[in-house]
Amino acid sequence: CDMGLECSTTMGAGVCRRTVAAMGMCDLRNNTTVCAMGTTCLGAMPGAATGTCTAPTMEMEPNNTPAMANPNVMTTTVFRGAIMPADDVDCFNVTVPAMASLRVTTLGPGRTCNLGEGGDSVINVYRMGTMTPIATNDDATGGGLCSEVDGTTSGPLNRLAAGTYSVCVESYQGEDPITGYNLTVEVILLPAM
């Protein structure tokens, strides 16, 4: 790689990447950038090729149930947290406008599916006031121990009724702590059908 670039093999063959400062433009599609420590690349809309290096919102305990969830967000937000001890649960509230969809993803702090040794996340999404999840995921499509629930094309998170929903992250069967994760909650306004 040229001076000032670093070589990364997170996407298979080595890729020369440059580090981008907080609030700088980053590459979501080709992995040619890495956000400076403590920030993550967040796109303005689904499928965006570029984003902005944004500091995640830190989770705050106690937030172990939907009723105790961290305060509402209304736009796409990245949360940073940890599941420690292993039976911890972290819940976050999101307000969704009518007919919007949700996409919810866990990744390790470095935008890869590395949640720490033994880390295996599970996502549950609840409608406010209910005790049964309307969507759940253990392992994201394509493998790995990260989780993803994508309501952009179909499924229970597609074109939701307006209201508050709780997104909860936990360790698979409470077996192993997760030393760090980023949870991306995307509120997606879809075109009219």
C-alpha positions as CSV (number, residue, x, y, z in Angstrom):
1,C,0.0,0.0,0.0
2,D,1.0,3.6,-0.6
3,M,2.3,5.7,2.3
4,G,-0.6,6.6,4.7
5,L,-2.7,3.6,3.8
6,E,-3.0,0.3,5.7
7,C,-3.5,-3.2,4.3
8,S,-6.6,-5.0,5.4
9,T,-7.5,-8.6,4.7
10,T,-11.0,-8.4,6.3
11,M,-12.6,-8.9,2.9
12,G,-10.4,-11.7,1.6
13,A,-7.5,-10.4,-0.6
14,G,-5.7,-7.4,0.9
15,V,-7.3,-4.0,0.4
16,C,-5.4,-0.7,0.9
17,R,-7.5,1.5,3.2
18,R,-7.1,5.0,4.6
19,T,-8.2,6.1,8.0
20,V,-11.1,8.6,8.1
21,A,-11.6,11.1,11.0
22,A,-14.9,11.5,12.8
23,M,-17.6,13.1,10.7
24,G,-15.5,12.3,7.5
25,M,-16.9,10.5,4.5
26,C,-16.3,6.7,4.5
27,D,-16.8,3.9,1.9
28,L,-19.5,1.4,2.8
29,R,-19.3,-0.6,-0.5
30,N,-15.7,-1.3,-1.2
31,N,-14.1,-1.3,2.3
32,T,-11.4,1.3,1.2
33,T,-11.7,3.3,4.4
34,V,-11.7,2.6,8.1
35,C,-13.2,5.0,10.6
36,A,-11.0,6.4,13.3
37,M,-11.1,4.7,16.6
38,G,-14.4,5.1,18.4
39,T,-16.4,5.8,15.2
40,T,-18.3,3.6,12.7
41,C,-19.3,4.2,9.1
42,L,-23.1,5.0,8.9
43,G,-24.9,5.5,5.6
44,A,-27.7,8.0,5.2
45,M,-29.9,5.4,3.5
46,P,-30.0,1.7,2.8
47,G,-27.6,0.5,0.1
48,A,-25.6,3.8,0.2
49,A,-22.1,3.5,-1.2
50,T,-20.8,6.1,1.2
51,G,-21.5,7.2,4.8
52,T,-20.1,9.3,7.6
53,C,-17.8,8.2,10.4
54,T,-20.1,8.6,13.4
55,A,-19.6,8.1,17.1
56,P,-22.0,5.4,18.4
57,T,-24.4,6.1,21.2
58,M,-23.3,4.2,24.3
59,E,-25.8,2.0,25.9
60,M,-26.7,2.8,29.5
61,E,-27.6,0.3,32.2
62,P,-30.1,-0.6,33.5
63,N,-31.7,-1.5,30.1
64,N,-32.4,-5.2,30.6
65,T,-36.0,-5.3,29.4
66,P,-38.1,-3.5,26.8
67,A,-39.8,-1.5,29.7
68,M,-36.3,-0.4,30.8
69,A,-34.9,0.3,27.3
70,N,-32.6,3.2,26.6
71,P,-34.5,6.3,25.4
72,N,-36.2,6.5,22.0
73,V,-34.4,7.2,18.8
74,M,-36.2,8.1,15.6
75,T,-33.5,7.9,13.0
76,T,-30.8,5.4,12.0
77,T,-28.5,5.0,15.0
78,V,-25.5,3.0,16.0
79,F,-25.3,1.9,19.6
80,R,-22.2,0.5,21.3
81,G,-22.5,-1.9,24.2
82,A,-21.3,-5.1,25.8
83,I,-23.2,-8.2,27.2
84,M,-21.4,-8.6,30.5
85,P,-22.2,-10.8,32.4
86,A,-23.3,-13.4,29.9
87,D,-26.9,-13.2,31.0
88,D,-27.1,-9.4,30.5
89,V,-29.7,-8.1,28.0
90,D,-29.5,-4.6,26.3
91,C,-32.7,-3.0,25.0
92,F,-33.1,0.2,22.9
93,N,-36.3,1.9,21.9
94,V,-37.0,3.2,18.4
95,T,-40.0,5.2,17.3
96,V,-41.1,4.2,13.8
97,P,-43.4,6.2,11.5
98,A,-46.3,4.4,9.8
99,M,-45.2,2.1,6.9
100,A,-41.5,2.4,7.7
101,S,-39.3,-0.7,8.0
102,L,-36.5,-1.7,10.3
103,R,-33.2,-3.3,9.6
104,V,-31.2,-4.3,12.8
105,T,-27.7,-5.6,12.7
106,T,-25.0,-6.5,15.2
107,L,-21.3,-6.3,14.4
108,G,-18.1,-6.1,16.3
109,P,-16.7,-2.6,17.0
110,G,-14.5,-2.9,13.9
111,R,-17.4,-3.5,11.4
112,T,-16.6,-7.2,11.2
113,C,-18.4,-10.1,12.8
114,N,-15.9,-10.4,15.7
115,L,-17.8,-10.1,18.9
116,G,-15.0,-11.3,21.1
117,E,-14.0,-14.9,22.0
118,G,-17.2,-17.0,22.2
119,G,-19.4,-14.0,21.5
120,D,-22.7,-15.0,19.7
121,S,-25.4,-12.3,19.6
122,V,-29.2,-12.7,19.4
123,I,-31.5,-9.9,18.4
124,N,-35.2,-9.7,19.5
125,V,-37.6,-7.0,18.4
126,Y,-40.7,-6.2,20.4
127,R,-43.7,-4.0,19.8
128,M,-44.0,-1.7,22.8
129,G,-46.1,-3.3,25.6
130,T,-45.7,-6.9,24.3
131,M,-43.7,-9.7,25.8
132,T,-43.3,-11.8,22.7
133,P,-40.8,-10.8,20.0
134,I,-42.2,-10.0,16.6
135,A,-38.8,-10.8,15.0
136,T,-35.7,-12.6,16.2
137,N,-32.4,-13.7,14.8
138,D,-29.4,-15.6,16.0
139,D,-26.9,-15.9,13.2
140,A,-27.0,-13.5,10.2
141,T,-27.5,-14.7,6.7
142,G,-24.1,-15.6,5.2
143,G,-22.8,-17.1,8.4
144,G,-21.0,-15.7,11.4
145,L,-22.1,-15.2,15.0
146,C,-23.5,-11.7,14.4
147,S,-27.2,-11.1,14.0
148,E,-29.5,-9.4,11.4
149,V,-33.2,-8.8,11.0
150,D,-33.9,-7.1,7.7
151,G,-37.5,-5.8,7.1
152,T,-36.6,-3.9,3.9
153,T,-38.2,-6.5,1.5
154,S,-40.5,-8.6,3.6
155,G,-41.1,-10.1,7.0
156,P,-42.4,-8.9,10.3
157,L,-40.3,-5.6,10.3
158,N,-41.6,-4.6,6.8
159,R,-44.0,-1.6,6.7
160,L,-44.7,-1.5,10.4
161,A,-47.5,0.3,12.1
162,A,-46.5,3.6,13.7
163,G,-45.3,3.2,17.2
164,T,-42.4,2.4,19.5
165,Y,-40.5,-0.8,19.2
166,S,-37.8,-2.3,21.4
167,V,-34.7,-3.9,20.0
168,C,-32.9,-6.2,22.5
169,V,-29.4,-7.8,22.2
170,E,-28.3,-10.7,24.2
171,S,-25.8,-13.6,24.2
172,Y,-27.0,-16.9,22.7
173,Q,-28.6,-18.8,25.5
174,G,-26.7,-16.5,28.0
175,E,-23.6,-18.7,27.5
176,D,-20.8,-16.3,26.8
177,P,-20.2,-12.6,27.5
178,I,-19.9,-10.3,24.5
179,T,-17.0,-7.9,25.2
180,G,-18.2,-5.3,22.6
181,Y,-20.7,-4.9,19.9
182,N,-22.1,-2.3,17.6
183,L,-25.9,-2.4,17.1
184,T,-27.1,-0.6,14.0
185,V,-30.9,0.2,14.0
186,E,-32.0,1.5,10.6
187,V,-35.4,3.3,10.2
188,I,-36.1,3.0,6.5
189,L,-38.9,4.9,4.7
190,L,-39.9,2.8,1.7
191,P,-41.7,4.1,-1.4
192,A,-45.5,3.7,-1.5
193,M,-46.7,0.4,-2.9
